[in-house]
């Protein structure tokens, strides 16, 4: 294989060579567009749109469109797209992932495929990781699109309904992943089409695609409404857990993220809550609250997993270190943490609508993404999103020196050594960016630097609002910046005066992340666009990764050799152990995401059925055919239930059939049992079908045009109410489905089968309720089902 690669090149190299031929075409068109006036250049957009309407494919127009955008970039921003940026743009247009190193100008790259695909008039969405970047890019890169006659929209939290609609009608719309996903869910909860904001999902370009489609993919987007549970039990469970002794009363597993009572702990719980048997089904709620309180105390750490701001517990994203405002842990865990921290416990919420980011983004007709780090996750991009990864060559050679890891026995020894290194480099004026894995660690390091009198900036979830400003100055002379999990992605770091001569910016990693990709992101902050730079990781055998995934043998060896805590360990075995640990965790995390997706795929098929039906209800003027279809299904159900195929007609339960029919769509006492006895089974079915038509005509005569409004309100409210109950029921099923494995059943298969039956039951329940309300409701509508509750907040 090695010989073949040397002769014909790797697949990636061959793909780049093929695309370079198109780059030559774009380059050849440059003089043509340079010679045009601004108005002439702008007029190309209308010409391209006309050609598309006449049937010309976008691929055929690509060289000209890219050349036009390149010229507009020169005139509007003073930025000419490099050839490698043209390559990146082509990869994005093809619906793939473009891996481009930090500082290669991915933001500018996106203008190329965005412009080309906007010519269809169907809308292009450019997805960023936060509101700041969405605003910045819509104003900055939006200038190119506006210059060329395209409308640019911004979709961020807090917009009015009219502003949202305007943003989505634009040719190119910038916004955050969560906001696009929540808008989709909200659109499927509206009561009329005028309230919807999104158009059909056409084409998306996802910036920092690994962060959005992989790191955040484990957590679904949820729109929540008010629940009914009391918060008292959270405080009781919290007080109880505080009285427990680790190992004696409970145990926890950091790898599996589980916490459980021991037998002794169970007995204590039964005494504390005055229960005979904690595991009696009657006490499932109490047991659940105890488990969540245990997790809150044993596994969830303040200033690492979450921060407390006033009376609010805010989740910290484990990958980016950013605060996730508006999001809450599900299943009562967030409330358990609130009780632990002594802040106000919010009422548990009810899920009104939910979707995973994976399933939301897979709905786009075409999906693409760009990032500096994607190759290590290529298989996941292919398996889940059908996007392969193309590595784009850098515009200038990478001059960064990546030094070998330095490993210490203890965390204390590691940090002491890192501080000495920072002190030595700071004396020379060289800027240093230090990456930490938690707020707690960043503040520990900050304290050590203050003790040494070294001025520095700290960037973590507590300083979220200054993120871009702090990062942009990190390359200045003498700057020392501490960043949690490389928050600040998307903001370029430019070297200050004289810094290049000092060796450029130096990166210090204070811990290996569980994903090699996150480590590469940190390294990638230095050495942009041919700048010099360097990087090195300072590790210890007590770091979470090593502690949880296999440093026991190495620690034993270090003890035998008598190595001190401040003495660095240079050993190939250690480096291999670290890489093995990372690969193990990466594989585990991928399995978790696949697991989440497989279960959500079951819900996704059901969601598509419900949302398709709901949109049909909103869009059609007359809903009688839908309701008649439901009533005919009820007629089939009545025949199958009360007139069994293998029964003689004398044994049919026609009394039961009439009672059920009169409860749903038949007028009481209009038909008698004796009259029904005359029919054969098929004739009886046909009779019920005809009665639906008869009853509907009578209803329309009685209510007149009001029946149209009644149909819509009853259908929407019934579908919404039943769907929300179904979401809760499916979540309950999913939480307990793993128990099926004890009976030698595959939990996923059981979930699919039982979930399908529950969905069928829900559809039947919708049909019954719709028929009952449409045919039995009084004119003043006192019997209408309750309105869909307004969502209190959005969370995930």
C-alpha positions in Angstrom: 0.0 0.0 0.0 2.9 2.4 0.8 4.4 1.8 -2.6 1.0 2.5 -4.4 0.6 5.7 -2.4 4.1 6.9 -3.4 3.3 6.2 -7.1 -0.3 7.5 -7.4 -0.6 9.7 -4.2 -3.1 9.4 -1.4 -6.8 9.7 -2.0 -6.7 13.2 -0.5 -3.8 14.3 -2.7 -5.5 13.0 -5.8 -8.7 14.9 -4.9 -6.7 18.1 -4.3 -5.0 17.7 -7.7 -8.4 17.3 -9.4 -9.7 20.4 -7.8 -6.6 22.5 -8.6 -7.6 22.2 -12.3 -10.8 24.1 -11.4 -8.7 26.7 -9.5 -6.8 27.3 -12.7 -10.1 28.1 -14.4 -11.0 30.6 -11.6 -7.5 32.2 -11.9 -7.9 32.5 -15.7 -11.1 34.5 -15.2 -9.5 37.0 -12.8 -8.5 39.6 -15.5 -12.1 39.6 -16.9 -13.7 40.6 -13.6 -10.9 42.9 -12.6 -11.7 45.0 -15.7 -15.4 45.4 -14.7 -16.9 48.3 -12.9 -18.6 47.7 -9.6 -22.0 47.8 -11.2 -21.0 45.4 -13.9 -19.6 43.0 -11.3 -22.8 43.3 -9.3 -24.9 42.6 -12.3 -23.2 39.1 -12.6 -25.5 37.9 -9.8 -28.7 38.5 -11.8 -27.1 36.8 -14.9 -26.1 33.7 -12.8 -29.6 33.5 -11.3 -31.2 33.7 -14.8 -28.9 30.9 -16.0 -29.8 28.7 -13.0 -33.5 29.3 -13.7 -32.9 28.2 -17.3 -31.6 24.9 -16.0 -27.8 25.4 -15.8 -26.2 23.5 -12.9 -24.3 25.3 -10.2 -21.2 23.2 -10.8 -21.0 24.6 -14.3 -21.1 28.2 -13.0 -18.7 27.6 -10.1 -15.5 29.0 -11.7 -17.2 32.2 -12.8 -19.1 32.6 -9.5 -15.9 32.0 -7.4 -14.0 34.5 -9.6 -16.7 37.1 -9.0 -16.6 36.5 -5.2 -12.8 36.7 -5.2 -12.9 40.1 -7.0 -15.6 41.4 -4.6 -13.4 40.3 -1.7 -10.6 42.4 -3.0 -12.8 45.5 -3.6 -14.9 45.3 -0.4 -12.6 43.9 2.2 -9.1 44.2 0.6 -8.9 40.4 0.9 -8.1 38.2 -2.1 -9.0 34.6 -1.7 -5.8 32.4 -1.8 -5.9 29.4 -4.1 -6.1 27.1 -1.2 -9.2 29.0 0.0 -10.8 28.4 -3.4 -10.0 24.7 -2.9 -11.8 24.8 0.5 -14.8 26.6 -1.1 -15.1 23.8 -3.7 -15.0 21.1 -1.0 -17.8 22.9 0.9 -19.9 23.3 -2.2 -19.7 19.5 -2.7 -21.2 18.8 0.7 -18.0 17.7 2.4 -15.8 18.7 5.4 -12.8 21.0 4.6 -10.0 20.6 7.1 -8.0 23.8 7.0 -5.4 24.8 9.6 -6.1 27.6 12.1 -5.5 31.0 10.5 -6.1 29.8 6.9 -9.2 32.1 6.7 -12.1 29.7 6.9 -14.5 32.6 7.5 -13.5 34.0 4.1 -13.7 30.6 2.4 -17.4 30.3 3.3 -18.3 33.3 1.2 -17.5 31.3 -2.0 -20.0 28.3 -1.7 -22.5 30.5 0.2 -22.7 32.9 -2.8 -22.9 30.1 -5.4 -25.6 28.2 -3.6 -27.6 31.4 -2.7 -28.1 31.8 -6.5 -30.8 29.1 -6.2 -33.0 31.5 -4.1 -33.5 28.7 -1.6 -31.4 30.2 1.2 -28.0 29.3 2.7 -27.4 28.9 6.4 -23.9 29.6 7.9 -23.7 28.1 11.3 -21.3 29.4 14.0 -20.7 28.4 17.6 -21.8 31.6 19.3 -23.8 34.8 18.8 -20.6 36.9 18.7 -19.2 35.1 15.7 -22.6 35.1 14.0 -22.9 38.8 14.3 -19.3 39.5 13.4 -19.4 37.3 10.3 -22.8 38.6 9.1 -21.4 42.1 9.2 -17.9 41.4 8.0 -18.3 38.7 5.4 -21.8 39.9 4.7 -20.3 43.0 3.0 -19.2 40.8 0.1 -22.7 39.3 -0.3 -24.4 42.7 0.0 -22.0 44.2 -2.5 -23.0 41.5 -5.0 -26.7 42.1 -4.5 -27.6 39.4 -2.0 -29.6 39.8 1.2 -27.8 38.8 4.4 -29.7 37.8 7.6 -28.7 37.2 11.2 -30.4 34.6 13.4 -29.6 35.0 17.0 -31.5 34.6 20.3 -33.9 37.4 21.3 -35.1 38.5 17.8 -38.8 39.3 17.3 -41.0 37.1 15.1 -40.8 39.6 12.2 -37.0 39.8 12.5 -36.7 36.0 12.5 -38.8 35.8 9.3 -36.8 38.5 7.7 -33.5 36.7 8.6 -34.7 33.4 7.1 -35.9 35.0 3.9 -32.4 36.4 3.3 -30.2 34.7 0.7 -27.5 34.0 3.3 -28.3 33.7 7.0 -25.7 33.6 9.8 -26.6 32.1 13.2 -25.9 29.6 15.9 -26.6 25.9 15.7 -28.9 25.9 18.7 -31.0 28.8 17.4 -31.6 27.1 14.0 -32.6 23.9 15.8 -34.9 25.6 18.3 -36.6 27.5 15.4 -37.3 24.2 13.7 -38.9 22.9 16.9 -40.9 26.1 17.5 -42.1 26.1 13.8 -43.7 22.7 14.5 -45.6 24.0 17.5 -47.3 27.0 15.9 -51.1 27.3 15.4 -50.9 28.9 11.9 -48.5 29.0 9.0 -47.9 32.8 9.4 -46.1 32.1 12.7 -43.5 29.9 11.0 -40.1 31.3 10.3 -38.0 28.7 8.5 -38.1 27.8 4.8 -37.3 24.2 3.7 -33.7 23.4 4.8 -31.6 23.8 1.7 -27.8 24.2 2.3 -25.8 24.6 5.5 -22.1 25.5 6.0 -21.1 24.6 9.6 -18.1 26.5 10.9 -16.1 24.6 13.6 -18.0 21.6 12.3 -16.3 19.2 14.8 -17.4 21.3 17.8 -21.0 21.5 16.6 -21.7 18.1 14.9 -19.6 16.0 17.2 -18.9 17.6 20.6 -22.4 19.0 21.0 -24.1 16.0 19.4 -24.6 14.1 22.6 -27.0 16.7 24.0 -30.4 17.1 22.4 -32.1 20.4 22.0 -35.2 20.5 24.2 -38.1 23.0 24.4 -39.6 22.8 27.9 -42.8 23.9 29.5 -43.9 24.0 33.1 -44.0 20.7 35.0 -46.1 19.8 38.1 -43.6 18.2 40.5 -42.8 19.8 43.9 -39.2 20.7 44.6 -39.3 19.6 48.3 -38.0 16.1 47.6 -34.8 17.5 46.0 -33.9 19.2 49.3 -34.7 16.1 51.3 -32.6 13.9 49.0 -29.8 16.5 49.2 -29.8 16.5 53.0 -29.8 12.7 53.1 -26.9 12.4 50.7 -24.8 14.8 52.7 -25.1 12.4 55.7 -23.6 9.5 53.7 -20.0 8.2 53.8 -18.2 7.3 50.6 -17.5 3.5 50.2 -19.6 2.7 53.3 -22.9 4.1 52.1 -22.4 4.7 48.4 -19.9 4.2 45.5 -19.4 6.0 42.2 -17.7 5.3 38.9 -16.2 8.3 37.1 -15.8 6.4 33.8 -19.4 5.2 33.6 -20.7 8.4 35.3 -22.8 6.4 37.8 -23.4 6.6 41.5 -25.2 3.9 43.6 -26.1 3.2 47.2 -24.5 0.2 49.0 -26.7 -2.2 51.0 -25.9 -0.1 54.1 -26.8 3.1 52.2 -30.2 1.5 51.1 -31.0 0.7 54.8 -30.1 4.3 55.8 -32.4 5.6 53.0 -35.3 3.4 54.1 -34.9 4.7 57.7 -34.5 8.3 56.6 -37.5 8.4 54.3 -39.5 5.9 56.5 -39.9 3.4 53.7 -40.3 -0.4 54.0 -38.6 -1.1 50.7 -36.8 1.6 48.7 -37.1 -0.5 45.5 -40.8 -0.9 45.7 -42.3 0.6 42.5 -44.3 2.9 44.7 -41.0 4.6 45.8 -39.4 4.9 42.3 -39.6 8.8 42.5 -37.8 8.9 45.9 -35.1 6.4 44.6 -34.6 8.5 41.5 -34.1 11.7 43.6 -31.6 10.0 45.8 -29.6 8.8 42.7 -29.6 12.3 41.2 -28.5 13.8 44.4 -25.6 11.3 44.6 -24.6 12.2 41.1 -24.7 15.9 41.9 -22.4 15.4 44.9 -20.0 12.7 43.6 -19.7 13.4 39.9 -20.7 17.0 39.2 -18.0 19.5 40.2 -18.5 23.3 40.6 -16.3 25.4 38.3 -15.6 22.4 36.1 -19.0 21.0 35.0 -21.0 24.1 36.0 -20.7 27.5 37.6 -23.0 29.3 40.0 -24.0 32.8 38.9 -26.2 34.5 41.5 -29.2 32.2 42.0 -28.5 30.2 38.8 -26.6 27.0 38.0 -25.1 27.3 34.5 -23.6 24.4 32.6 -20.1 24.7 31.3 -19.4 23.0 28.0 -16.8 20.3 28.7 -15.2 20.8 25.3 -15.1 24.5 24.8 -15.2 25.8 28.4 -18.0 28.1 27.4 -21.1 28.7 29.6 -24.2 27.1 28.0 -26.8 29.7 29.0 -30.4 28.6 28.9 -29.5 24.9 28.9 -30.2 22.5 31.8 -29.3 19.0 32.7 -32.3 16.7 32.2 -34.0 14.1 34.3 -33.8 16.2 37.5 -30.0 16.4 37.7 -30.0 20.2 37.3 -32.4 20.5 40.2 -30.3 18.2 42.3 -27.3 20.4 41.7 -29.3 23.5 42.6 -30.3 21.9 45.9 -26.6 21.0 46.5 -25.5 24.6 45.8 -28.3 26.1 48.0 -29.8 28.1 45.2 -33.5 28.2 44.2 -34.6 24.9 42.8 -36.5 25.4 39.5 -39.6 23.3 38.9 -39.0 20.3 36.7 -40.1 21.0 33.2 -42.1 19.0 30.7 -40.6 18.4 27.3 -42.7 20.0 24.6 -40.4 19.2 21.7 -36.9 17.8 21.2 -34.4 16.9 18.5 -30.7 16.0 18.4 -28.4 18.2 16.4 -27.5 15.1 14.4 -31.0 14.6 13.2 -31.6 18.4 12.7 -28.6 18.9 10.4 -29.3 15.7 8.5 -32.5 17.3 7.3 -30.6 19.7 5.1 -30.6 18.9 1.4 -26.9 19.6 1.4 -24.6 19.8 4.5 -20.9 20.9 4.6 -18.5 22.0 7.3 -15.0 23.4 8.0 -12.6 23.1 10.9 -8.9 22.9 11.6 -9.3 19.4 13.1 -11.5 16.8 11.5 -9.4 13.9 10.2 -9.4 12.0 13.5 -13.2 12.0 13.4 -13.5 11.3 9.7 -15.3 7.9 10.2 -18.0 9.6 12.3 -18.6 12.3 9.7 -19.0 9.7 7.0 -21.1 7.3 9.1 -23.5 9.8 10.6 -23.6 12.7 8.1 -22.3 11.1 4.8 -19.6 13.8 4.6 -16.0 12.8 4.0 -13.1 15.0 5.0 -10.7 16.6 2.6 -7.5 18.1 4.0 -6.6 21.4 2.3 -2.9 22.3 2.0 -1.9 25.4 4.0 -1.2 28.6 2.1 2.3 28.8 3.7 4.4 26.0 5.3 3.7 25.3 9.0 6.7 26.5 11.0 5.4 25.6 14.5 7.7 23.3 16.5 5.6 20.7 18.5 7.8 19.4 21.3 7.5 16.1 23.1 5.2 15.8 26.1 6.8 16.3 29.6 5.3 14.0 32.1 5.5 14.4 35.9 4.4 12.1 38.7 2.0 14.5 40.4 -0.3 17.4 39.4 1.6 19.7 41.8 4.9 18.8 40.1 3.5 19.4 36.7 2.1 22.9 37.5 5.3 23.9 39.2 7.3 23.0 36.1 4.8 24.7 33.8 5.0 27.9 35.9 8.8 27.9 35.7 8.6 27.5 31.9 6.1 30.4 31.7 8.3 32.6 33.9 11.4 31.9 31.8 9.7 32.6 28.4 7.8 35.6 29.8 11.2 37.3 30.7 12.1 37.3 27.0 8.8 38.9 26.0 7.5 35.8 24.2 3.7 35.5 24.3 2.4 32.3 25.9 -1.1 30.7 25.6 -1.8 28.2 28.3 -4.6 25.6 27.9 -6.4 24.1 30.9 -9.2 21.6 31.0 -11.4 23.3 33.7 -12.1 26.6 35.4 -10.8 25.2 38.7 -7.4 24.4 37.1 -7.2 27.8 35.3 -7.8 29.6 38.6 -5.2 27.4 40.3 -2.6 28.3 37.7 -3.6 31.9 37.8 -3.0 32.0 41.5 0.5 30.5 41.0 1.3 33.1 38.4 0.1 35.9 40.6 2.4 34.7 43.4 5.3 35.0 40.9 4.2 38.5 39.9 3.5 37.4 36.3 0.7 39.6 34.7 -1.7 37.5 32.7 -5.3 37.2 31.4 -7.7 34.4 32.3 -10.3 33.2 29.8 -12.9 30.8 31.0 -16.7 30.5 31.3 -16.6 33.2 34.0 -15.2 35.7 31.5 -17.3 34.6 28.6 -18.2 38.1 27.4 -14.6 39.2 26.9 -13.6 36.0 25.1 -12.9 37.4 21.6 -11.1 40.5 23.0 -8.8 38.5 25.2 -7.9 35.9 22.5 -7.3 38.5 19.8 -4.5 40.1 22.0 -2.9 36.8 23.1 -0.1 37.1 20.5 1.1 40.5 21.8 4.6 41.0 23.2 4.8 39.6 26.8 1.2 38.4 26.9 0.4 35.4 29.1 -3.2 34.1 28.5 -4.8 31.1 30.3 -7.7 29.6 28.3 -10.1 26.8 29.4 -10.4 24.2 26.6 -9.4 26.7 24.0 -12.4 28.9 24.3 -12.2 31.7 21.8 -12.1 29.5 18.7 -13.0 31.5 15.6 -11.0 34.6 16.7 -7.6 35.0 15.0 -4.4 35.6 17.1 -2.0 38.0 15.3 1.6 38.3 16.5 2.7 41.6 18.0 5.7 43.6 17.0 9.0 41.7 17.3 7.3 38.5 18.5 8.3 36.5 15.4 12.0 37.1 16.3 11.3 35.7 19.7 10.0 32.4 18.2 6.4 33.4 17.9 3.7 32.4 20.3 4.3 29.4 22.6 1.5 27.0 23.5 1.5 25.2 26.8 -1.1 22.4 27.4 -1.5 21.5 31.1 -3.4 18.3 30.4 -4.2 16.0 27.6 -7.9 16.2 26.6 -9.8 13.0 26.1 -9.9 13.8 22.4 -6.7 14.3 20.4 -8.7 16.7 18.3 -9.1 19.2 21.2 -5.3 19.0 21.8 -4.7 19.7 18.1 -7.0 22.7 18.3 -4.9 24.2 21.2 -1.6 23.6 19.3 -3.2 25.1 16.2 -3.5 28.5 17.8 0.2 29.0 17.2 1.9 29.0 13.8 -0.9 30.6 11.7 -0.1 31.6 8.1 3.6 30.7 8.3 4.1 32.4 11.6 6.8 30.8 13.9 5.5 29.2 17.1 6.0 26.2 19.4 3.9 23.9 21.6 4.4 21.5 24.5 2.2 19.6 26.9 2.9 19.3 30.6 1.2 16.2 32.0 1.0 14.2 35.2 0.1 10.6 36.1 -2.6 12.1 38.3 -4.4 13.8 35.4 -8.0 12.5 34.8 -7.1 10.8 31.5 -4.2 8.9 33.0 -5.9 8.2 36.3 -9.0 6.8 34.7 -7.5 5.0 31.8 -4.4 3.1 32.8 -1.6 4.9 34.7 -1.6 2.4 37.6 1.2 0.3 36.3 3.3 3.4 35.4 2.7 5.0 38.8 3.9 1.8 40.4 7.0 1.8 38.3 7.7 5.5 39.2 7.4 4.6 42.9 9.8 1.8 42.5 12.3 4.0 40.7 12.0 6.6 43.4 11.2 9.4 41.0 10.3 12.7 42.7 7.2 14.7 41.9 9.1 17.6 40.2 11.3 15.3 38.1 10.1 14.9 34.5 9.6 11.4 33.1 10.8 10.8 29.6 9.6 7.4 28.7 8.1 6.0 25.5 5.8 3.8 27.5 4.1 6.8 29.0 3.5 8.5 25.6 2.0 5.3 24.3 -0.2 4.9 27.3 -1.5 8.5 26.8 -2.3 7.9 23.2 -4.0 4.5 24.0 -6.1 6.2 26.7 -7.1 9.0 24.2 -8.1 6.5 21.5 -10.0 4.5 24.1 -12.0 7.5 25.2 -12.5 8.8 21.6 -14.0 5.4 20.7 -16.1 5.4 23.8 -17.5 8.9 23.1 -18.2 7.9 19.5 -20.2 4.9 20.8 -22.1 7.2 23.1 -23.0 9.5 20.3 -24.0 6.6 18.0 -26.1 5.2 20.9 -27.9 8.5 21.4 -28.5 8.7 17.6 -29.8 5.1 17.2 -32.4 5.8 19.9 -33.2 9.2 18.6 -33.6 7.7 15.1 -36.6 5.8 16.4 -38.1 9.1 17.7 -37.1 10.9 14.5 -39.2 8.7 12.3 -42.1 9.3 14.6 -41.4 13.0 14.7 -41.4 13.2 10.9 -44.8 11.6 10.7 -46.3 13.9 13.3 -44.6 17.1 12.0 -45.6 16.2 8.4 -49.2 15.7 9.5 -49.1 18.9 11.5 -47.9 21.0 8.5 -50.6 19.5 6.4 -53.2 20.6 8.9 -51.7 24.1 8.9 -51.5 24.4 5.1 -54.9 22.9 3.9 -58.0 25.0 4.0 -60.5 22.2 4.4 -59.5 19.4 6.9 -62.6 17.3 6.5 -60.8 14.6 4.4 -58.2 14.2 7.2 -60.8 13.8 9.9 -62.9 11.5 7.7 -59.9 9.3 7.2 -59.4 9.1 11.0 -63.0 8.1 11.4 -62.8 5.4 8.8 -59.7 4.1 10.6 -61.9 4.0 13.8 -64.5 2.1 11.8 -61.9 -0.5 10.9 -60.9 -0.7 14.5 -64.5 -1.2 15.5 -64.9 -4.1 13.0 -61.7 -5.8 14.1 -62.5 -5.4 17.8 -66.2 -6.2 18.0 -66.8 -8.4 14.9 -63.9 -10.9 14.9 -63.1 -12.6 11.6 -63.4 -16.1 13.0 -66.7 -15.5 14.9 -70.2 -16.3 13.6 -72.3 -13.1 13.2 -74.5 -14.1 16.1 -71.5 -13.8 18.5 -70.5 -10.3 17.3 -70.6 -7.7 20.1 -72.7 -5.1 18.2 -73.8 -3.5 21.5 -70.2 -2.7 22.3 -69.6 -1.5 18.7 -72.6 0.9 18.9 -71.5 2.2 22.3 -68.0 2.9 21.0 -69.3 4.4 17.8 -71.7 6.7 19.6 -68.9 7.8 21.9 -66.8 8.9 18.9 -68.6 9.9 15.6 -72.1 8.3 15.5 -75.2 10.1 16.7 -76.8 8.2 19.6 -79.9 6.0 18.9 -79.8 6.8 15.2 -79.0 3.1 14.4 -80.1 0.1 16.4 -78.4 -3.3 17.1 -81.2 -5.0 15.1 -80.5 -2.9 12.0 -76.8 -3.8 12.2 -77.6 -7.5 12.4 -78.7 -7.5 8.7 -75.2 -6.8 7.5 -72.3 -9.1 6.5 -68.9 -8.1 7.9 -67.8 -6.2 4.8 -71.2 -4.6 4.5 -71.0 -3.4 8.1 -67.6 -1.9 7.4 -69.0 -0.1 4.3 -72.0 1.1 6.4 -69.7 2.7 9.0 -67.7 4.4 6.2 -71.0 5.9 4.8 -72.1 7.0 8.3 -69.0 9.1 8.6 -70.1 11.0 5.5 -73.7 11.3 6.7 -72.6 12.5 10.2 -70.2 15.0 8.7 -72.9 16.5 6.5 -75.2 16.9 9.5 -72.4 18.5 11.5 -71.7 21.1 8.7 -75.4 21.9 8.6 -75.5 22.5 12.3 -72.3 24.5 12.7 -71.9 26.1 9.2 -68.6 27.6 8.5 -67.6 27.4 12.1 -66.9 23.7 11.6 -63.7 24.7 9.6 -62.2 26.5 12.6 -63.3 23.7 14.9 -61.5 21.1 12.8 -58.2 23.0 12.8 -58.2 23.8 16.6 -59.2 20.3 17.6 -56.6 18.6 15.3 -53.7 20.8 16.3 -54.4 20.8 20.1 -55.0 17.0 20.2 -51.9 16.2 18.1 -49.7 18.5 20.3 -51.1 17.2 23.6 -50.8 13.5 22.7 -47.3 14.1 21.1 -46.0 15.7 24.3 -47.3 12.8 26.4 -45.7 10.4 23.9 -42.3 12.2 24.2 -42.4 11.7 28.0 -43.5 8.1 27.7 -40.7 7.4 25.2 -38.1 9.0 27.5 -39.4 6.9 30.4 -39.2 3.8 28.2 -35.6 4.6 27.1 -34.4 5.1 30.6 -35.6 1.7 31.7 -35.0 -0.3 28.5 -31.5 -1.4 29.4 -33.1 -3.8 31.9 -34.3 -5.9 28.9 -30.7 -7.1 28.5 -31.1 -9.1 31.7 -33.7 -11.1 29.8 -31.3 -11.7 26.9 -33.1 -9.1 24.7 -31.3 -6.4 22.8 -32.5 -3.1 24.4 -32.4 -1.1 21.2 -34.6 -3.7 19.4 -37.0 -3.8 22.4 -37.1 0.1 22.3 -37.9 0.0 18.5 -40.6 -2.5 18.9 -42.2 -1.1 22.0 -41.8 2.5 20.8 -43.6 1.5 17.5 -46.5 0.0 19.5 -46.7 3.1 21.7 -46.7 5.3 18.6 -49.5 3.2 17.0 -51.5 3.5 20.3 -50.9 7.3 20.3 -52.2 7.6 16.7 -55.3 5.7 17.7 -55.8 7.9 20.7 -55.5 11.0 18.5 -58.1 9.6 16.2 -60.5 8.9 19.0 -60.1 12.3 20.6 -60.4 14.2 17.4 -63.6 12.4 16.4 -65.1 12.9 19.8 -64.5 16.6 19.9 -65.4 17.4 16.2 -68.7 15.5 16.4 -69.6 16.1 20.1 -68.3 19.6 21.0 -70.9 22.3 21.7 -71.0 25.4 19.6 -69.4 27.5 22.4 -66.6 24.9 22.5 -66.4 24.3 26.3 -65.2 20.7 25.6 -62.1 21.7 23.6 -58.9 20.1 24.8 -56.5 22.4 26.7 -54.3 24.7 24.7 -50.7 23.7 24.1 -48.7 25.4 26.9 -46.4 28.1 26.0 -42.7 27.0 26.4 -41.2 28.5 29.5 -37.6 28.2 28.3 -35.4 26.4 25.9 -32.9 23.9 27.1 -30.7 21.0 26.1 
